[in-house]
Amino acid sequence: MRSRWRCWRRSESDVFRVARWAIPVPKRGASMNATSPHAFNFALGKPANQSSVSQWSSSQITEVDASVATNGDTTSSRFFHTDNETSPWWQVDLGEDIVIEKLRLFNRREYAHRFRKFSILISPTGAPNSWLSIFSKNDNATFGGDDDHPYEAKFGGKLLARFVRIRKDDPGYLHFRECEVLGYKPDPEESALLRDQMAQTKQRLLAEKAAATQRLIEGRTGHITYIDSRAVFVDTNKYSTSLVKALDGGGYEDAERKIVKEVLLSKDRVLEIGTAVGMVSMTAAGVVCPSSVLTYDANPAIVADARRNFDANGMGEISANVGVMRNRSRWLNDETEIDFFVSRDFWASRLFVKPGDSDIASVVRVPLVCLEDKIADHQANVIICDIEGGEADLLNGADLSSIRLILIEIHYWAVGREKIDGMINYLISQGFSINFYYTSRNIVLLDRNL
């Protein structure tokens, strides 16, 4: 199984893996500190809080509802319940600095599937800018529920904190029954050393983030916006007004991003065709690790922008490439390049133009790349495709024998319904089914069991 620490991500919230800032300290004193086998639950009976309440909360006072998860009862069916939010959270005040070794979460028995992706954050003070993320569960696996087994997160290194927060990393309600924070109370010398070293580490991480932000801006006109807590540069000199508005509003590729968060598995390997600024690429990488994402776009300028976005968010291992995909059945041995028409709105750049199209700003020659070769090279089992009509010729007739899931944005306006229908019919003939739970308007999800 792939370690959850294999990859890391960095964002506006200063998200880093523990291995980057775990601190070596002198051996704990035997008289003051419990050893790991006897670690104490320091959350027991401690004050808690949460981001909101709802009609299903046990109290309309956040502190009272949140305290359900620190009452020590792991057998009860009681739970706290936030409102429907973008990133709801629950937190506990341990009352003093504690070295945290592991954390156990007891999920709600009903609707356990709502609580699958989350992060664990710690803070010495609980202040807004003091939180560090030390753990993220990015997969879609449900825990608890009928079997009642808790989810256990173990931490490497020495993690000193007074406040612990659980943040749901996708929109919805947050609810669980109990949180146990296991660790030991350090002696004063160890506590002071850890506190100083962690403060220094926090400053170093902030400096690294500032440097990454500067690299993202350097040499361009525009500003940084944040989508799903990831930094994206908005080039106001190159991007159209409508595109700037979509990026700044946070709704850019919103439907695709939501589906990717829901359907990808941590073991998947993703081939994306149509990188754009890289938002869907980064969303996928947040589930499967950056090195498991291979992405292509025909626009060299936008690939360069995407690479800078990847680097700024700690996802430089995403492989971003320039090229136009063609499947093997349509391959011409003597053809190595093709014209690509770059629109003033990069999201409308395409392989095809019609008489009278007035949005084309330039034409570039780009290399042709064989779809099946890249599937094999990357061992991909998921395809994400948004190429302004090019999907019809690319997927119709392709060898997709290793692919379990395809997410496509379809474009009737570019190639007509007949060609799109032909592609869909071919995919169905290959054993794919349209997943209508996620399919809507021009976004289509097809899947099959392999």
C-alpha positions as MATLAB code, in Angstrom:
seq = 'MRSRWRCWRRSESDVFRVARWAIPVPKRGASMNATSPHAFNFALGKPANQSSVSQWSSSQITEVDASVATNGDTTSSRFFHTDNETSPWWQVDLGEDIVIEKLRLFNRREYAHRFRKFSILISPTGAPNSWLSIFSKNDNATFGGDDDHPYEAKFGGKLLARFVRIRKDDPGYLHFRECEVLGYKPDPEESALLRDQMAQTKQRLLAEKAAATQRLIEGRTGHITYIDSRAVFVDTNKYSTSLVKALDGGGYEDAERKIVKEVLLSKDRVLEIGTAVGMVSMTAAGVVCPSSVLTYDANPAIVADARRNFDANGMGEISANVGVMRNRSRWLNDETEIDFFVSRDFWASRLFVKPGDSDIASVVRVPLVCLEDKIADHQANVIICDIEGGEADLLNGADLSSIRLILIEIHYWAVGREKIDGMINYLISQGFSINFYYTSRNIVLLDRNL';
ca = [
       0.000    0.000    0.000;
       1.298    3.468   -0.845;
       2.303    5.425    2.224;
       0.159    8.479    2.882;
       3.426   10.384    3.477;
       4.778    9.652    0.017;
       3.592   12.982   -1.285;
       2.867   16.351    0.228;
       1.094   19.503   -0.751;
       1.447   23.119    0.216;
      -1.263   25.750    0.160;
      -2.510   28.979    1.667;
      -3.076   27.022    4.884;
       0.619   26.042    5.147;
      -0.006   22.344    4.614;
       3.134   20.258    5.062;
       3.834   16.645    5.848;
       5.133   15.867    9.314;
       8.416   14.487    8.019;
       9.488   17.986    6.964;
       9.294   19.431   10.443;
       9.430   16.545   12.922;
      11.976   17.595   15.543;
      14.561   15.398   17.314;
      14.599   16.009   21.072;
      16.238   14.480   24.139;
      14.745   11.276   25.454;
      11.630   11.935   27.507;
      11.902   11.777   31.285;
      10.514    8.562   32.717;
       9.090   10.248   35.789;
       6.985   12.798   33.910;
       5.995   11.099   30.707;
       3.949    8.061   29.833;
       5.518    5.686   27.333;
       3.688    4.927   24.083;
       1.933    1.747   25.302;
       0.427    3.783   28.160;
      -0.333    6.968   26.242;
      -3.207    8.867   27.810;
      -6.261   10.303   26.018;
      -5.759   14.016   26.675;
      -8.976   14.969   24.856;
     -11.132   13.249   27.476;
     -13.480   15.761   29.060;
     -11.673   18.726   27.537;
     -13.503   21.757   26.060;
     -14.262   21.548   22.349;
     -15.707   23.775   19.663;
     -16.879   23.520   16.063;
     -17.431   25.738   13.041;
     -21.251   25.777   13.179;
     -24.390   24.035   14.401;
     -27.386   22.671   12.536;
     -30.940   21.542   13.166;
     -29.541   18.089   14.040;
     -27.105   19.372   16.677;
     -27.656   18.351   20.301;
     -27.373   22.037   21.244;
     -27.414   25.321   19.365;
     -24.311   26.343   21.314;
     -21.246   25.196   19.386;
     -19.192   24.393   22.494;
     -21.936   22.231   23.962;
     -22.571   20.267   20.765;
     -18.829   19.778   20.179;
     -18.300   18.385   23.700;
     -20.162   15.209   22.686;
     -16.942   14.070   20.977;
     -14.812   14.352   24.143;
     -17.123   12.640   26.646;
     -15.229    9.338   26.458;
     -18.206    7.269   25.296;
     -17.166    5.361   22.169;
     -20.198    3.059   22.260;
     -22.948    5.677   22.190;
     -24.740    6.633   18.987;
     -24.558   10.348   19.910;
     -22.565   12.703   17.694;
     -22.021   16.414   17.123;
     -23.282   17.910   13.829;
     -22.125   21.026   11.945;
     -24.078   22.798    9.256;
     -23.455   22.224    5.536;
     -20.204   24.120    4.877;
     -17.270   24.224    2.477;
     -14.704   23.020    5.056;
     -16.389   22.435    8.427;
     -14.184   21.770   11.452;
     -14.191   20.498   15.030;
     -11.457   21.169   17.581;
     -10.425   20.375   21.142;
      -8.406   22.405   23.654;
      -6.129   19.973   25.500;
      -5.524   22.603   28.195;
      -1.725   22.387   28.048;
       1.092   21.477   25.691;
       1.004   17.769   24.880;
       3.275   15.633   22.699;
       0.779   13.964   20.377;
       1.580   10.433   19.212;
      -1.655    9.309   17.603;
      -5.298   10.201   17.212;
      -8.385    7.985   17.019;
     -11.679    9.011   15.424;
     -14.940    7.136   15.953;
     -17.248    7.813   13.027;
     -21.005    8.127   13.098;
     -22.713    4.788   12.435;
     -25.224    6.183    9.953;
     -23.986    8.280    7.032;
     -20.385    7.284    7.761;
     -19.574    7.901    4.087;
     -19.871   11.654    4.642;
     -16.651   11.681    6.663;
     -13.934   10.271    4.425;
     -11.520   13.065    3.492;
     -10.129   15.176    6.285;
      -7.027   16.837    7.688;
      -5.667   16.979   11.229;
      -4.219   20.324   12.278;
      -2.423   21.422   15.443;
      -1.791   24.786   17.060;
      -0.077   26.092   20.201;
      -2.632   28.880   20.676;
      -5.700   28.269   18.497;
      -5.141   31.618   16.747;
      -6.274   31.802   13.085;
      -2.775   31.888   11.562;
      -1.191   29.385   13.936;
      -2.470   26.101   12.492;
      -0.288   23.469   10.836;
      -1.687   20.464    9.010;
       0.086   17.291   10.128;
      -2.013   14.613    8.444;
      -4.452   14.263    5.545;
      -6.724   11.387    4.581;
      -7.289   11.882    0.847;
      -8.852    8.588   -0.202;
     -12.524    7.668   -0.518;
     -12.432    4.761    1.938;
     -15.204    4.854    4.540;
     -14.276    3.905    8.098;
     -16.366    3.057   11.121;
     -20.044    2.846   10.381;
     -21.421   -0.622   10.994;
     -18.126   -2.182   12.125;
     -17.523    0.608   14.688;
     -13.725    0.471   14.236;
     -12.020    3.843   14.746;
      -9.697    5.483   12.253;
      -6.216    5.722   13.758;
      -3.678    8.299   12.600;
      -0.126    7.817   13.883;
       2.467   10.565   13.714;
       6.238   10.466   13.347;
       8.518   12.846   15.194;
       7.650   15.072   18.123;
       4.412   17.024   17.697;
       3.761   19.517   20.472;
       0.348   21.171   20.577;
      -2.398   22.403   22.842;
      -5.156   22.599   20.214;
      -6.120   19.856   17.753;
      -8.522   20.451   14.872;
     -10.258   18.014   12.505;
     -11.183   19.672    9.204;
     -13.396   18.054    6.600;
     -11.687   18.614    3.236;
     -14.762   18.514    1.044;
     -18.083   20.357    1.299;
     -20.850   18.983    3.491;
     -21.701   18.214    7.103;
     -19.093   17.166    9.637;
     -20.110   14.724   12.338;
     -18.425   11.963   14.326;
     -18.916   10.414   17.760;
     -15.589   10.657   19.565;
     -12.023   11.913   19.183;
      -9.164   10.533   21.265;
      -5.827   12.389   21.317;
      -3.154   10.055   22.665;
       0.267   11.144   23.823;
       2.175   12.278   26.879;
       2.864   15.403   28.896;
       6.458   16.533   28.318;
       8.666   17.759   31.140;
       9.333   21.534   31.185;
      12.731   21.223   29.493;
      11.417   19.121   26.613;
       8.347   21.320   26.238;
      10.417   24.509   25.998;
      12.795   22.959   23.472;
       9.963   21.677   21.305;
       8.106   24.967   21.472;
      11.150   26.949   20.339;
      12.087   24.550   17.570;
       8.544   24.352   16.225;
       8.293   28.157   16.207;
      11.514   28.319   14.204;
      10.216   25.687   11.819;
       6.968   27.609   11.341;
       8.948   30.717   10.410;
      11.019   28.733    7.933;
       7.898   27.312    6.317;
       6.362   30.771    6.054;
       9.544   32.035    4.398;
       9.444   29.132    1.940;
       5.835   29.923    1.137;
       6.640   33.605    0.562;
       9.476   32.643   -1.782;
       7.201   30.269   -3.710;
       4.594   33.019   -4.019;
       7.190   35.425   -5.364;
       8.309   32.882   -7.967;
       4.694   32.456   -9.050;
       4.289   36.201   -9.672;
       7.725   36.991  -11.070;
       7.769   38.517  -14.557;
       3.994   38.601  -15.011;
       1.141   41.062  -14.617;
      -1.755   39.933  -12.454;
      -2.478   38.511   -9.028;
      -2.777   35.258   -7.081;
      -6.151   33.754   -6.306;
      -6.893   30.674   -4.221;
      -9.124   27.830   -5.376;
      -9.545   24.921   -2.956;
      -6.742   26.557   -0.911;
      -4.347   26.239   -3.865;
      -2.537   29.250   -5.278;
      -3.248   30.015   -8.941;
      -1.801   32.975  -10.815;
      -4.335   35.062  -12.733;
      -2.528   36.710  -15.633;
      -4.619   39.812  -16.285;
      -2.448   40.679  -19.267;
      -3.084   37.364  -21.065;
      -6.381   36.021  -19.717;
      -9.763   37.329  -20.833;
     -12.163   39.147  -18.529;
     -14.503   36.139  -18.374;
     -11.645   33.811  -17.460;
     -10.330   36.162  -14.783;
     -13.826   36.310  -13.312;
     -14.145   32.504  -13.288;
     -10.781   32.081  -11.567;
     -11.328   34.834   -9.007;
     -14.829   33.574   -8.250;
     -13.537   30.098   -7.426;
     -15.972   28.391   -9.790;
     -13.420   27.496  -12.453;
     -13.806   23.792  -13.427;
     -15.934   23.395  -10.303;
     -17.996   20.444  -11.572;
     -14.936   18.461  -12.657;
     -13.108   19.157   -9.405;
     -16.026   17.946   -7.309;
     -16.303   14.716   -9.296;
     -12.559   14.064   -9.150;
     -12.614   14.368   -5.344;
     -15.454   11.868   -5.150;
     -14.465    9.150   -7.607;
     -10.669    8.916   -7.618;
      -8.958    6.306   -5.482;
      -5.549    6.848   -3.906;
      -4.088    3.995   -5.992;
      -5.273    5.436   -9.347;
      -2.923    6.734  -12.021;
      -4.339    9.623  -14.012;
      -3.800   10.712  -17.609;
      -5.278   14.176  -18.116;
      -5.730   15.593  -21.609;
      -6.299   19.347  -21.479;
      -4.211   20.806  -18.639;
      -5.212   24.492  -18.791;
      -3.988   26.247  -15.614;
      -3.782   22.909  -13.803;
      -6.656   23.095  -11.324;
      -8.088   19.665  -12.174;
      -4.554   18.234  -12.273;
      -3.879   19.505   -8.743;
      -7.244   18.267   -7.502;
      -6.402   14.800   -8.803;
      -2.898   14.996   -7.338;
      -4.424   15.790   -3.954;
      -5.997   12.333   -4.033;
      -3.425   10.188   -5.839;
      -0.068   12.048   -5.337;
       1.515   14.390   -7.901;
       3.751   11.727   -9.439;
       0.638    9.732  -10.363;
      -0.683   12.509  -12.633;
       0.465   12.878  -16.256;
      -1.086   15.788  -18.135;
      -0.942   17.127  -21.709;
      -2.082   20.352  -23.322;
      -1.542   21.619  -26.857;
      -0.948   25.225  -25.783;
       2.730   25.702  -24.805;
       2.053   28.983  -22.996;
      -0.641   27.532  -20.768;
       1.485   24.471  -19.946;
       4.171   26.881  -18.725;
       1.578   28.625  -16.532;
       0.378   25.292  -15.150;
       3.910   24.210  -14.263;
       4.411   27.372  -12.235;
       1.125   26.761  -10.426;
       2.207   23.189   -9.677;
       5.560   24.318   -8.275;
       3.950   26.996   -6.102;
       1.678   24.399   -4.509;
       4.338   21.773   -3.868;
       3.117   19.642   -6.768;
       6.083   19.923   -9.094;
       6.071   16.145   -9.579;
       2.991   16.441  -11.803;
       4.317   15.756  -15.296;
       3.003   18.560  -17.548;
       3.713   18.233  -21.266;
       2.962   19.891  -24.606;
       1.298   17.759  -27.254;
      -1.863   16.754  -29.095;
      -3.108   13.236  -28.385;
      -4.173   10.919  -31.197;
      -5.208    7.292  -30.823;
      -3.382    4.520  -32.639;
      -6.219    3.742  -35.057;
      -5.931    7.281  -36.463;
      -2.141    7.467  -36.440;
      -0.315    8.491  -39.621;
       3.315    7.404  -39.606;
       4.587   10.388  -41.577;
       2.826   12.988  -39.403;
       4.607   14.216  -36.277;
       3.100   17.690  -35.732;
      -0.260   19.383  -36.098;
      -1.693   22.922  -36.100;
      -3.358   24.046  -32.881;
      -5.556   27.149  -32.782;
      -5.022   29.256  -29.664;
      -8.064   31.267  -28.574;
      -7.959   34.500  -26.610;
      -9.820   32.463  -23.983;
      -7.353   29.600  -23.578;
     -10.163   27.293  -22.485;
     -11.627   27.617  -26.011;
      -8.358   26.788  -27.841;
      -8.918   23.847  -30.167;
      -7.896   21.683  -33.099;
     -10.795   22.785  -35.293;
     -11.953   26.175  -36.553;
     -14.920   27.193  -38.633;
     -15.167   30.013  -41.166;
     -15.889   33.202  -39.291;
     -14.386   32.117  -35.945;
     -13.037   35.383  -34.580;
     -11.534   34.329  -31.257;
      -8.315   32.756  -32.587;
      -5.242   34.720  -31.505;
      -2.515   32.480  -32.954;
      -1.739   29.129  -34.546;
       1.066   26.949  -33.169;
       2.625   23.699  -34.380;
       2.683   21.097  -31.635;
       3.901   17.483  -31.488;
       1.514   14.564  -31.926;
       1.488   12.017  -29.100;
       0.046    8.487  -29.188;
      -2.681    8.022  -26.572;
      -2.128    4.299  -26.088;
       1.636    4.763  -25.682;
       1.135    7.272  -22.873;
      -1.480    5.092  -21.175;
       1.049    2.245  -21.176;
       4.039    4.379  -20.154;
       2.172    5.907  -17.218;
       0.187    2.740  -16.382;
      -2.882    4.965  -16.359;
      -6.286    3.618  -15.370;
      -8.159    6.961  -15.334;
      -8.576    9.496  -18.150;
      -9.718   13.097  -17.639;
     -10.392   14.855  -20.927;
     -11.364   18.442  -21.793;
     -10.103   19.342  -25.277;
     -12.861   21.383  -26.924;
     -14.232   18.746  -29.298;
     -11.042   16.757  -29.800;
     -12.445   14.098  -27.486;
     -14.602   12.616  -30.266;
     -11.729   11.535  -32.524;
      -9.384   10.795  -29.628;
     -11.530    8.266  -27.754;
     -13.556    6.735  -30.604;
     -11.607    3.638  -31.642;
      -8.967    3.926  -28.914;
      -7.569    0.929  -27.032;
      -8.715    1.669  -23.484;
      -8.358   -1.835  -22.078;
      -6.609   -0.659  -18.880;
      -8.943    2.281  -18.179;
     -11.584    1.969  -15.458;
     -12.926    5.530  -15.472;
     -13.243    8.393  -17.974;
     -14.321   11.938  -17.100;
     -15.069   14.000  -20.218;
     -16.317   17.467  -20.966;
     -18.136   17.129  -24.280;
     -18.475   19.896  -26.871;
     -21.391   19.627  -29.294;
     -20.680   23.158  -30.491;
     -17.216   22.248  -31.740;
     -17.780   18.963  -33.619;
     -21.524   18.318  -33.612;
     -23.714   15.843  -31.779;
     -23.248   13.029  -34.294;
     -19.519   12.721  -33.622;
     -19.991   12.935  -29.862;
     -22.718   10.272  -29.983;
     -20.397    8.046  -31.995;
     -17.736    8.359  -29.308;
     -20.195    7.591  -26.500;
     -21.586    4.571  -28.364;
     -18.057    3.248  -28.871;
     -17.212    3.609  -25.176;
     -20.400    1.795  -24.197;
     -19.477   -0.999  -26.619;
     -16.186   -1.311  -24.710;
     -18.004   -2.018  -21.460;
     -18.264    1.498  -20.052;
     -21.503    2.745  -18.514;
     -22.598    6.335  -18.093;
     -22.633    7.133  -14.388;
     -25.706    9.347  -14.163;
     -25.074   10.164  -10.508;
     -22.235   12.449  -11.607;
     -23.123   13.170  -15.248;
     -24.808   16.523  -15.916;
     -25.084   18.831  -18.917;
     -21.780   18.581  -20.782;
     -19.824   16.712  -18.082;
     -19.958   12.934  -18.548;
     -18.522   10.257  -16.271;
     -18.140    6.741  -17.647;
     -16.896    3.826  -15.580;
     -16.610    0.059  -15.585;
     -15.328   -2.750  -13.400;
     -11.981   -4.197  -14.452;
];
